[in-house]
Amino acid sequence: AVLTAGGVLGIGKEAIALPWNVLTYDAGKGGYVVDVDHAKLEEAPQMASGDLSQLENREFEKHIHDYYNIDPYWTFAA
């Protein structure tokens, strides 16, 4: 998942990559809630805004999962 934050009128916003495991859907809010400390998000791996190709890079995905201390989905046994 990608969280965008900051910026003014879309300029200067950050694109923060998140594993889906850190998101929880809240029906009352009609959207996802990120259960991560704000300070941790500020230091989180970022992506070039609008460049979703990084999410196709397995090393980048691994880095994201490692940062949040979550096992990557592709390592689970079937």
Secondary structure in CASP SS format (residue, H / E / C, confidence):
PFRMAT SS
TARGET T0000
AUTHOR 0000-0000-0000
METHOD secondary structure of the structure
MODEL  1
A C 1.00
V E 1.00
L E 1.00
T E 1.00
A E 1.00
G C 1.00
G C 1.00
V E 1.00
L C 1.00
G C 1.00
I E 1.00
G C 1.00
K C 1.00
E E 1.00
A E 1.00
I E 1.00
A E 1.00
L C 1.00
P C 1.00
W H 1.00
N H 1.00
V H 1.00
L E 1.00
T E 1.00
Y E 1.00
D E 1.00
A C 1.00
G C 1.00
K C 1.00
G C 1.00
G E 1.00
Y E 1.00
V E 1.00
V E 1.00
D C 1.00
V C 1.00
D C 1.00
H H 1.00
A H 1.00
K H 1.00
L H 1.00
E H 1.00
E C 1.00
A C 1.00
P C 1.00
Q E 1.00
M E 1.00
A C 1.00
S C 1.00
G C 1.00
D C 1.00
L H 1.00
S H 1.00
Q H 1.00
L H 1.00
E H 1.00
N C 1.00
R H 1.00
E H 1.00
F H 1.00
E H 1.00
K H 1.00
H H 1.00
I H 1.00
H H 1.00
D H 1.00
Y H 1.00
Y C 1.00
N C 1.00
I C 1.00
D C 1.00
P C 1.00
Y H 1.00
W H 1.00
T H 1.00
F C 1.00
A C 1.00
A C 1.00
END
